[in-house]
Amino acid sequence: MLLTEIKQGDRVRIIDTANVNPIVQQRLVDLDIMEGSVVSVKRILPFRGPIAIEIDGQCIGIRRQEALGIQVERI
């Protein structure tokens, strides 16, 4: 399941980021967002806007295009 398919308020575990641009993937790692990380979907903005996720109390916006490359599983 992709990060874009998750509903607002759900908690998910990231299982794969291989389909994300390598530069963006490195930035995600810098923010502690990698395989095995547990994140909460805080807000899904309208009109195909970004998705706000929270990890370790930090809120981060991810463009929908990058979110399409992030595989997750619900927990």
PDB file of N, CA, C and O in Angstrom:
ATOM      1  N   MET A   1       0.845  -1.164   0.000  1.00  0.00           N
ATOM      2  CA  MET A   1       0.000   0.000   0.000  1.00  0.00           C
ATOM      3  C   MET A   1       0.899   1.239   0.000  1.00  0.00           C
ATOM      4  O   MET A   1       1.962   1.248   0.622  1.00  0.00           O
ATOM      5  N   LEU A   2       0.470   2.254  -0.687  1.00  0.00           N
ATOM      6  CA  LEU A   2       1.252   3.492  -0.798  1.00  0.00           C
ATOM      7  C   LEU A   2       0.851   4.497   0.281  1.00  0.00           C
ATOM      8  O   LEU A   2      -0.263   4.449   0.802  1.00  0.00           O
ATOM      9  N   LEU A   3       1.749   5.387   0.602  1.00  0.00           N
ATOM     10  CA  LEU A   3       1.468   6.424   1.593  1.00  0.00           C
ATOM     11  C   LEU A   3       0.275   7.280   1.163  1.00  0.00           C
ATOM     12  O   LEU A   3      -0.458   7.783   2.015  1.00  0.00           O
ATOM     13  N   THR A   4       0.072   7.451  -0.129  1.00  0.00           N
ATOM     14  CA  THR A   4      -1.045   8.262  -0.627  1.00  0.00           C
ATOM     15  C   THR A   4      -2.400   7.591  -0.400  1.00  0.00           C
ATOM     16  O   THR A   4      -3.433   8.251  -0.514  1.00  0.00           O
ATOM     17  N   GLU A   5      -2.418   6.295  -0.081  1.00  0.00           N
ATOM     18  CA  GLU A   5      -3.670   5.561   0.127  1.00  0.00           C
ATOM     19  C   GLU A   5      -4.118   5.555   1.587  1.00  0.00           C
ATOM     20  O   GLU A   5      -5.186   5.033   1.905  1.00  0.00           O
ATOM     21  N   ILE A   6      -3.318   6.126   2.463  1.00  0.00           N
ATOM     22  CA  ILE A   6      -3.602   6.109   3.897  1.00  0.00           C
ATOM     23  C   ILE A   6      -4.513   7.280   4.251  1.00  0.00           C
ATOM     24  O   ILE A   6      -4.433   8.352   3.651  1.00  0.00           O
ATOM     25  N   LYS A   7      -5.379   7.058   5.233  1.00  0.00           N
ATOM     26  CA  LYS A   7      -6.290   8.110   5.677  1.00  0.00           C
ATOM     27  C   LYS A   7      -5.654   8.947   6.784  1.00  0.00           C
ATOM     28  O   LYS A   7      -4.771   8.493   7.512  1.00  0.00           O
ATOM     29  N   GLN A   8      -6.125  10.156   6.881  1.00  0.00           N
ATOM     30  CA  GLN A   8      -5.649  11.070   7.915  1.00  0.00           C
ATOM     31  C   GLN A   8      -5.877  10.452   9.292  1.00  0.00           C
ATOM     32  O   GLN A   8      -6.956   9.927   9.567  1.00  0.00           O
ATOM     33  N   GLY A   9      -4.866  10.514  10.157  1.00  0.00           N
ATOM     34  CA  GLY A   9      -4.966   9.969  11.504  1.00  0.00           C
ATOM     35  C   GLY A   9      -4.413   8.564  11.653  1.00  0.00           C
ATOM     36  O   GLY A   9      -4.215   8.105  12.779  1.00  0.00           O
ATOM     37  N   ASP A  10      -4.156   7.862  10.549  1.00  0.00           N
ATOM     38  CA  ASP A  10      -3.633   6.493  10.616  1.00  0.00           C
ATOM     39  C   ASP A  10      -2.148   6.483  10.953  1.00  0.00           C
ATOM     40  O   ASP A  10      -1.409   7.403  10.603  1.00  0.00           O
ATOM     41  N   ARG A  11      -1.724   5.413  11.648  1.00  0.00           N
ATOM     42  CA  ARG A  11      -0.298   5.174  11.916  1.00  0.00           C
ATOM     43  C   ARG A  11       0.154   4.057  10.993  1.00  0.00           C
ATOM     44  O   ARG A  11      -0.528   3.044  10.835  1.00  0.00           O
ATOM     45  N   VAL A  12       1.310   4.258  10.391  1.00  0.00           N
ATOM     46  CA  VAL A  12       1.833   3.272   9.441  1.00  0.00           C
ATOM     47  C   VAL A  12       3.325   3.057   9.672  1.00  0.00           C
ATOM     48  O   VAL A  12       4.017   3.898  10.245  1.00  0.00           O
ATOM     49  N   ARG A  13       3.791   1.911   9.207  1.00  0.00           N
ATOM     50  CA  ARG A  13       5.228   1.610   9.218  1.00  0.00           C
ATOM     51  C   ARG A  13       5.708   1.674   7.774  1.00  0.00           C
ATOM     52  O   ARG A  13       5.087   1.096   6.882  1.00  0.00           O
ATOM     53  N   ILE A  14       6.799   2.367   7.549  1.00  0.00           N
ATOM     54  CA  ILE A  14       7.373   2.467   6.212  1.00  0.00           C
ATOM     55  C   ILE A  14       8.107   1.168   5.915  1.00  0.00           C
ATOM     56  O   ILE A  14       8.944   0.725   6.702  1.00  0.00           O
ATOM     57  N   ILE A  15       7.789   0.558   4.771  1.00  0.00           N
ATOM     58  CA  ILE A  15       8.437  -0.708   4.428  1.00  0.00           C
ATOM     59  C   ILE A  15       9.359  -0.599   3.221  1.00  0.00           C
ATOM     60  O   ILE A  15      10.216  -1.462   3.028  1.00  0.00           O
ATOM     61  N   ASP A  16       9.204   0.449   2.396  1.00  0.00           N
ATOM     62  CA  ASP A  16      10.088   0.582   1.233  1.00  0.00           C
ATOM     63  C   ASP A  16      10.053   2.013   0.697  1.00  0.00           C
ATOM     64  O   ASP A  16       8.988   2.615   0.558  1.00  0.00           O
ATOM     65  N   THR A  17      11.240   2.544   0.401  1.00  0.00           N
ATOM     66  CA  THR A  17      11.337   3.872  -0.217  1.00  0.00           C
ATOM     67  C   THR A  17      12.171   3.815  -1.496  1.00  0.00           C
ATOM     68  O   THR A  17      12.647   4.845  -1.971  1.00  0.00           O
ATOM     69  N   ALA A  18      12.349   2.624  -2.052  1.00  0.00           N
ATOM     70  CA  ALA A  18      13.223   2.444  -3.216  1.00  0.00           C
ATOM     71  C   ALA A  18      12.722   3.181  -4.460  1.00  0.00           C
ATOM     72  O   ALA A  18      13.515   3.493  -5.349  1.00  0.00           O
ATOM     73  N   ASN A  19      11.425   3.463  -4.537  1.00  0.00           N
ATOM     74  CA  ASN A  19      10.873   4.119  -5.725  1.00  0.00           C
ATOM     75  C   ASN A  19      10.908   5.642  -5.644  1.00  0.00           C
ATOM     76  O   ASN A  19      10.349   6.324  -6.503  1.00  0.00           O
ATOM     77  N   VAL A  20      11.556   6.171  -4.627  1.00  0.00           N
ATOM     78  CA  VAL A  20      11.666   7.619  -4.445  1.00  0.00           C
ATOM     79  C   VAL A  20      12.988   8.088  -5.051  1.00  0.00           C
ATOM     80  O   VAL A  20      13.981   7.361  -5.023  1.00  0.00           O
ATOM     81  N   ASN A  21      12.996   9.289  -5.592  1.00  0.00           N
ATOM     82  CA  ASN A  21      14.210   9.901  -6.126  1.00  0.00           C
ATOM     83  C   ASN A  21      15.329   9.791  -5.084  1.00  0.00           C
ATOM     84  O   ASN A  21      15.093  10.074  -3.909  1.00  0.00           O
ATOM     85  N   PRO A  22      16.547   9.384  -5.487  1.00  0.00           N
ATOM     86  CA  PRO A  22      17.643   9.201  -4.520  1.00  0.00           C
ATOM     87  C   PRO A  22      17.957  10.437  -3.678  1.00  0.00           C
ATOM     88  O   PRO A  22      18.322  10.308  -2.509  1.00  0.00           O
ATOM     89  N   ILE A  23      17.824  11.613  -4.246  1.00  0.00           N
ATOM     90  CA  ILE A  23      18.082  12.836  -3.478  1.00  0.00           C
ATOM     91  C   ILE A  23      17.022  13.003  -2.391  1.00  0.00           C
ATOM     92  O   ILE A  23      17.344  13.331  -1.249  1.00  0.00           O
ATOM     93  N   VAL A  24      15.770  12.778  -2.746  1.00  0.00           N
ATOM     94  CA  VAL A  24      14.682  12.867  -1.770  1.00  0.00           C
ATOM     95  C   VAL A  24      14.831  11.753  -0.736  1.00  0.00           C
ATOM     96  O   VAL A  24      14.598  11.968   0.453  1.00  0.00           O
ATOM     97  N   GLN A  25      15.216  10.572  -1.190  1.00  0.00           N
ATOM     98  CA  GLN A  25      15.410   9.445  -0.280  1.00  0.00           C
ATOM     99  C   GLN A  25      16.470   9.779   0.777  1.00  0.00           C
ATOM    100  O   GLN A  25      16.288   9.463   1.953  1.00  0.00           O
ATOM    101  N   GLN A  26      17.557  10.405   0.374  1.00  0.00           N
ATOM    102  CA  GLN A  26      18.593  10.795   1.330  1.00  0.00           C
ATOM    103  C   GLN A  26      18.063  11.839   2.312  1.00  0.00           C
ATOM    104  O   GLN A  26      18.380  11.796   3.500  1.00  0.00           O
ATOM    105  N   ARG A  27      17.268  12.764   1.819  1.00  0.00           N
ATOM    106  CA  ARG A  27      16.682  13.785   2.704  1.00  0.00           C
ATOM    107  C   ARG A  27      15.753  13.133   3.723  1.00  0.00           C
ATOM    108  O   ARG A  27      15.738  13.528   4.889  1.00  0.00           O
ATOM    109  N   LEU A  28      14.978  12.139   3.293  1.00  0.00           N
ATOM    110  CA  LEU A  28      14.104  11.423   4.217  1.00  0.00           C
ATOM    111  C   LEU A  28      14.921  10.715   5.299  1.00  0.00           C
ATOM    112  O   LEU A  28      14.551  10.738   6.473  1.00  0.00           O
ATOM    113  N   VAL A  29      16.027  10.089   4.905  1.00  0.00           N
ATOM    114  CA  VAL A  29      16.906   9.429   5.878  1.00  0.00           C
ATOM    115  C   VAL A  29      17.451  10.456   6.869  1.00  0.00           C
ATOM    116  O   VAL A  29      17.535  10.178   8.065  1.00  0.00           O
ATOM    117  N   ASP A  30      17.818  11.631   6.382  1.00  0.00           N
ATOM    118  CA  ASP A  30      18.302  12.698   7.264  1.00  0.00           C
ATOM    119  C   ASP A  30      17.253  13.088   8.306  1.00  0.00           C
ATOM    120  O   ASP A  30      17.592  13.522   9.407  1.00  0.00           O
ATOM    121  N   LEU A  31      15.979  12.929   7.948  1.00  0.00           N
ATOM    122  CA  LEU A  31      14.877  13.256   8.854  1.00  0.00           C
ATOM    123  C   LEU A  31      14.389  12.031   9.632  1.00  0.00           C
ATOM    124  O   LEU A  31      13.332  12.080  10.260  1.00  0.00           O
ATOM    125  N   ASP A  32      15.155  10.929   9.594  1.00  0.00           N
ATOM    126  CA  ASP A  32      14.817   9.666  10.279  1.00  0.00           C
ATOM    127  C   ASP A  32      13.598   8.969   9.693  1.00  0.00           C
ATOM    128  O   ASP A  32      12.923   8.213  10.393  1.00  0.00           O
ATOM    129  N   ILE A  33      13.310   9.211   8.433  1.00  0.00           N
ATOM    130  CA  ILE A  33      12.212   8.528   7.757  1.00  0.00           C
ATOM    131  C   ILE A  33      12.836   7.500   6.828  1.00  0.00           C
ATOM    132  O   ILE A  33      13.356   7.834   5.764  1.00  0.00           O
ATOM    133  N   MET A  34      12.773   6.234   7.255  1.00  0.00           N
ATOM    134  CA  MET A  34      13.391   5.143   6.495  1.00  0.00           C
ATOM    135  C   MET A  34      12.600   3.871   6.754  1.00  0.00           C
ATOM    136  O   MET A  34      11.644   3.875   7.529  1.00  0.00           O
ATOM    137  N   GLU A  35      12.999   2.775   6.100  1.00  0.00           N
ATOM    138  CA  GLU A  35      12.323   1.508   6.301  1.00  0.00           C
ATOM    139  C   GLU A  35      12.285   1.179   7.788  1.00  0.00           C
ATOM    140  O   GLU A  35      13.300   1.265   8.480  1.00  0.00           O
ATOM    141  N   GLY A  36      11.107   0.804   8.270  1.00  0.00           N
ATOM    142  CA  GLY A  36      10.934   0.462   9.679  1.00  0.00           C
ATOM    143  C   GLY A  36      10.429   1.605  10.535  1.00  0.00           C
ATOM    144  O   GLY A  36       9.970   1.373  11.654  1.00  0.00           O
ATOM    145  N   SER A  37      10.499   2.833  10.044  1.00  0.00           N
ATOM    146  CA  SER A  37      10.019   3.990  10.810  1.00  0.00           C
ATOM    147  C   SER A  37       8.498   3.958  10.908  1.00  0.00           C
ATOM    148  O   SER A  37       7.811   3.571   9.963  1.00  0.00           O
ATOM    149  N   VAL A  38       7.986   4.368  12.059  1.00  0.00           N
ATOM    150  CA  VAL A  38       6.541   4.469  12.258  1.00  0.00           C
ATOM    151  C   VAL A  38       6.170   5.945  12.213  1.00  0.00           C
ATOM    152  O   VAL A  38       6.735   6.762  12.940  1.00  0.00           O
ATOM    153  N   VAL A  39       5.213   6.276  11.349  1.00  0.00           N
ATOM    154  CA  VAL A  39       4.777   7.660  11.190  1.00  0.00           C
ATOM    155  C   VAL A  39       3.259   7.736  11.302  1.00  0.00           C
ATOM    156  O   VAL A  39       2.560   6.748  11.079  1.00  0.00           O
ATOM    157  N   SER A  40       2.762   8.911  11.647  1.00  0.00           N
ATOM    158  CA  SER A  40       1.326   9.183  11.674  1.00  0.00           C
ATOM    159  C   SER A  40       1.004  10.168  10.567  1.00  0.00           C
ATOM    160  O   SER A  40       1.732  11.139  10.355  1.00  0.00           O
ATOM    161  N   VAL A  41      -0.087   9.915   9.864  1.00  0.00           N
ATOM    162  CA  VAL A  41      -0.532  10.847   8.833  1.00  0.00           C
ATOM    163  C   VAL A  41      -1.375  11.909   9.532  1.00  0.00           C
ATOM    164  O   VAL A  41      -2.474  11.625  10.007  1.00  0.00           O
ATOM    165  N   LYS A  42      -0.859  13.122   9.591  1.00  0.00           N
ATOM    166  CA  LYS A  42      -1.519  14.207  10.309  1.00  0.00           C
ATOM    167  C   LYS A  42      -2.516  14.968   9.448  1.00  0.00           C
ATOM    168  O   LYS A  42      -3.589  15.350   9.914  1.00  0.00           O
ATOM    169  N   ARG A  43      -2.154  15.185   8.196  1.00  0.00           N
ATOM    170  CA  ARG A  43      -3.035  15.985   7.342  1.00  0.00           C
ATOM    171  C   ARG A  43      -2.787  15.640   5.886  1.00  0.00           C
ATOM    172  O   ARG A  43      -1.647  15.469   5.457  1.00  0.00           O
ATOM    173  N   ILE A  44      -3.870  15.542   5.135  1.00  0.00           N
ATOM    174  CA  ILE A  44      -3.788  15.331   3.692  1.00  0.00           C
ATOM    175  C   ILE A  44      -4.413  16.565   3.057  1.00  0.00           C
ATOM    176  O   ILE A  44      -5.619  16.788   3.165  1.00  0.00           O
ATOM    177  N   LEU A  45      -3.599  17.349   2.407  1.00  0.00           N
ATOM    178  CA  LEU A  45      -4.083  18.611   1.849  1.00  0.00           C
ATOM    179  C   LEU A  45      -4.828  18.377   0.536  1.00  0.00           C
ATOM    180  O   LEU A  45      -4.502  17.452  -0.208  1.00  0.00           O
ATOM    181  N   PRO A  46      -5.821  19.212   0.252  1.00  0.00           N
ATOM    182  CA  PRO A  46      -6.644  19.020  -0.947  1.00  0.00           C
ATOM    183  C   PRO A  46      -5.909  19.378  -2.237  1.00  0.00           C
ATOM    184  O   PRO A  46      -4.798  19.908  -2.226  1.00  0.00           O
ATOM    185  N   PHE A  47      -6.568  19.070  -3.332  1.00  0.00           N
ATOM    186  CA  PHE A  47      -6.074  19.398  -4.671  1.00  0.00           C
ATOM    187  C   PHE A  47      -4.712  18.765  -4.946  1.00  0.00           C
ATOM    188  O   PHE A  47      -3.833  19.382  -5.547  1.00  0.00           O
ATOM    189  N   ARG A  48      -4.559  17.523  -4.495  1.00  0.00           N
ATOM    190  CA  ARG A  48      -3.334  16.746  -4.717  1.00  0.00           C
ATOM    191  C   ARG A  48      -2.115  17.435  -4.117  1.00  0.00           C
ATOM    192  O   ARG A  48      -1.009  17.372  -4.653  1.00  0.00           O
ATOM    193  N   GLY A  49      -2.355  18.098  -2.983  1.00  0.00           N
ATOM    194  CA  GLY A  49      -1.281  18.785  -2.267  1.00  0.00           C
ATOM    195  C   GLY A  49      -0.453  17.820  -1.439  1.00  0.00           C
ATOM    196  O   GLY A  49      -0.627  16.605  -1.536  1.00  0.00           O
ATOM    197  N   PRO A  50       0.443  18.352  -0.629  1.00  0.00           N
ATOM    198  CA  PRO A  50       1.335  17.503   0.165  1.00  0.00           C
ATOM    199  C   PRO A  50       0.606  16.758   1.286  1.00  0.00           C
ATOM    200  O   PRO A  50      -0.536  17.064   1.628  1.00  0.00           O
ATOM    201  N   ILE A  51       1.299  15.786   1.834  1.00  0.00           N
ATOM    202  CA  ILE A  51       0.810  14.994   2.957  1.00  0.00           C
ATOM    203  C   ILE A  51       1.695  15.331   4.153  1.00  0.00           C
ATOM    204  O   ILE A  51       2.919  15.238   4.069  1.00  0.00           O
ATOM    205  N   ALA A  52       1.079  15.719   5.258  1.00  0.00           N
ATOM    206  CA  ALA A  52       1.829  16.030   6.476  1.00  0.00           C
ATOM    207  C   ALA A  52       1.885  14.778   7.339  1.00  0.00           C
ATOM    208  O   ALA A  52       0.853  14.205   7.691  1.00  0.00           O
ATOM    209  N   ILE A  53       3.108  14.359   7.675  1.00  0.00           N
ATOM    210  CA  ILE A  53       3.285  13.200   8.543  1.00  0.00           C
ATOM    211  C   ILE A  53       4.039  13.630   9.792  1.00  0.00           C
ATOM    212  O   ILE A  53       4.750  14.634   9.791  1.00  0.00           O
ATOM    213  N   GLU A  54       3.872  12.855  10.853  1.00  0.00           N
ATOM    214  CA  GLU A  54       4.579  13.143  12.098  1.00  0.00           C
ATOM    215  C   GLU A  54       5.434  11.945  12.473  1.00  0.00           C
ATOM    216  O   GLU A  54       4.975  10.804  12.444  1.00  0.00           O
ATOM    217  N   ILE A  55       6.685  12.221  12.825  1.00  0.00           N
ATOM    218  CA  ILE A  55       7.593  11.193  13.313  1.00  0.00           C
ATOM    219  C   ILE A  55       8.369  11.787  14.481  1.00  0.00           C
ATOM    220  O   ILE A  55       8.988  12.843  14.352  1.00  0.00           O
ATOM    221  N   ASP A  56       8.332  11.109  15.612  1.00  0.00           N
ATOM    222  CA  ASP A  56       9.043  11.554  16.820  1.00  0.00           C
ATOM    223  C   ASP A  56       8.714  12.997  17.191  1.00  0.00           C
ATOM    224  O   ASP A  56       9.605  13.752  17.579  1.00  0.00           O
ATOM    225  N   GLY A  57       7.443  13.389  17.076  1.00  0.00           N
ATOM    226  CA  GLY A  57       7.019  14.728  17.444  1.00  0.00           C
ATOM    227  C   GLY A  57       7.314  15.807  16.422  1.00  0.00           C
ATOM    228  O   GLY A  57       7.009  16.977  16.651  1.00  0.00           O
ATOM    229  N   GLN A  58       7.896  15.434  15.307  1.00  0.00           N
ATOM    230  CA  GLN A  58       8.254  16.389  14.253  1.00  0.00           C
ATOM    231  C   GLN A  58       7.287  16.220  13.084  1.00  0.00           C
ATOM    232  O   GLN A  58       7.082  15.105  12.605  1.00  0.00           O
ATOM    233  N   CYS A  59       6.700  17.309  12.629  1.00  0.00           N
ATOM    234  CA  CYS A  59       5.765  17.269  11.510  1.00  0.00           C
ATOM    235  C   CYS A  59       6.499  17.642  10.223  1.00  0.00           C
ATOM    236  O   CYS A  59       7.201  18.651  10.160  1.00  0.00           O
ATOM    237  N   ILE A  60       6.319  16.805   9.198  1.00  0.00           N
ATOM    238  CA  ILE A  60       7.047  16.973   7.938  1.00  0.00           C
ATOM    239  C   ILE A  60       6.051  16.880   6.785  1.00  0.00           C
ATOM    240  O   ILE A  60       5.179  16.011   6.784  1.00  0.00           O
ATOM    241  N   GLY A  61       6.177  17.767   5.812  1.00  0.00           N
ATOM    242  CA  GLY A  61       5.346  17.718   4.618  1.00  0.00           C
ATOM    243  C   GLY A  61       6.072  16.982   3.500  1.00  0.00           C
ATOM    244  O   GLY A  61       7.241  17.248   3.222  1.00  0.00           O
ATOM    245  N   ILE A  62       5.365  16.052   2.863  1.00  0.00           N
ATOM    246  CA  ILE A  62       5.936  15.290   1.748  1.00  0.00           C
ATOM    247  C   ILE A  62       5.068  15.528   0.523  1.00  0.00           C
ATOM    248  O   ILE A  62       3.848  15.363   0.570  1.00  0.00           O
ATOM    249  N   ARG A  63       5.707  15.916  -0.577  1.00  0.00           N
ATOM    250  CA  ARG A  63       4.959  16.105  -1.821  1.00  0.00           C
ATOM    251  C   ARG A  63       4.283  14.800  -2.222  1.00  0.00           C
ATOM    252  O   ARG A  63       4.816  13.713  -2.000  1.00  0.00           O
ATOM    253  N   ARG A  64       3.122  14.925  -2.804  1.00  0.00           N
ATOM    254  CA  ARG A  64       2.366  13.738  -3.209  1.00  0.00           C
ATOM    255  C   ARG A  64       3.169  12.877  -4.183  1.00  0.00           C
ATOM    256  O   ARG A  64       3.079  11.650  -4.138  1.00  0.00           O
ATOM    257  N   GLN A  65       3.942  13.497  -5.052  1.00  0.00           N
ATOM    258  CA  GLN A  65       4.749  12.738  -6.020  1.00  0.00           C
ATOM    259  C   GLN A  65       5.737  11.825  -5.297  1.00  0.00           C
ATOM    260  O   GLN A  65       5.921  10.678  -5.704  1.00  0.00           O
ATOM    261  N   GLU A  66       6.375  12.312  -4.235  1.00  0.00           N
ATOM    262  CA  GLU A  66       7.292  11.473  -3.465  1.00  0.00           C
ATOM    263  C   GLU A  66       6.532  10.434  -2.651  1.00  0.00           C
ATOM    264  O   GLU A  66       6.995   9.303  -2.500  1.00  0.00           O
ATOM    265  N   ALA A  67       5.370  10.810  -2.126  1.00  0.00           N
ATOM    266  CA  ALA A  67       4.562   9.875  -1.336  1.00  0.00           C
ATOM    267  C   ALA A  67       4.109   8.683  -2.175  1.00  0.00           C
ATOM    268  O   ALA A  67       3.882   7.598  -1.639  1.00  0.00           O
ATOM    269  N   LEU A  68       3.976   8.880  -3.487  1.00  0.00           N
ATOM    270  CA  LEU A  68       3.596   7.771  -4.373  1.00  0.00           C
ATOM    271  C   LEU A  68       4.663   6.685  -4.427  1.00  0.00           C
ATOM    272  O   LEU A  68       4.370   5.553  -4.814  1.00  0.00           O
ATOM    273  N   GLY A  69       5.893   7.009  -4.045  1.00  0.00           N
ATOM    274  CA  GLY A  69       6.973   6.030  -4.074  1.00  0.00           C
ATOM    275  C   GLY A  69       7.265   5.390  -2.728  1.00  0.00           C
ATOM    276  O   GLY A  69       8.216   4.617  -2.609  1.00  0.00           O
ATOM    277  N   ILE A  70       6.463   5.698  -1.705  1.00  0.00           N
ATOM    278  CA  ILE A  70       6.712   5.173  -0.358  1.00  0.00           C
ATOM    279  C   ILE A  70       5.689   4.088  -0.035  1.00  0.00           C
ATOM    280  O   ILE A  70       4.491   4.353   0.061  1.00  0.00           O
ATOM    281  N   GLN A  71       6.181   2.868   0.130  1.00  0.00           N
ATOM    282  CA  GLN A  71       5.333   1.730   0.502  1.00  0.00           C
ATOM    283  C   GLN A  71       5.206   1.683   2.021  1.00  0.00           C
ATOM    284  O   GLN A  71       6.195   1.840   2.737  1.00  0.00           O
ATOM    285  N   VAL A  72       3.977   1.464   2.513  1.00  0.00           N
ATOM    286  CA  VAL A  72       3.731   1.419   3.954  1.00  0.00           C
ATOM    287  C   VAL A  72       2.806   0.257   4.299  1.00  0.00           C
ATOM    288  O   VAL A  72       2.191  -0.352   3.424  1.00  0.00           O
ATOM    289  N   GLU A  73       2.723  -0.037   5.600  1.00  0.00           N
ATOM    290  CA  GLU A  73       1.739  -0.992   6.105  1.00  0.00           C
ATOM    291  C   GLU A  73       1.104  -0.397   7.351  1.00  0.00           C
ATOM    292  O   GLU A  73       1.775   0.263   8.144  1.00  0.00           O
ATOM    293  N   ARG A  74      -0.196  -0.634   7.521  1.00  0.00           N
ATOM    294  CA  ARG A  74      -0.893  -0.121   8.707  1.00  0.00           C
ATOM    295  C   ARG A  74      -0.464  -0.904   9.941  1.00  0.00           C
ATOM    296  O   ARG A  74      -0.164  -2.096   9.871  1.00  0.00           O
ATOM    297  N   ILE A  75      -0.443  -0.206  11.070  1.00  0.00           N
ATOM    298  CA  ILE A  75      -0.171  -0.892  12.343  1.00  0.00           C
ATOM    299  C   ILE A  75      -1.269  -0.590  13.341  1.00  0.00           C
ATOM    300  O   ILE A  75      -1.225  -1.073  14.472  1.00  0.00           O
TER     301      ILE A  75
END
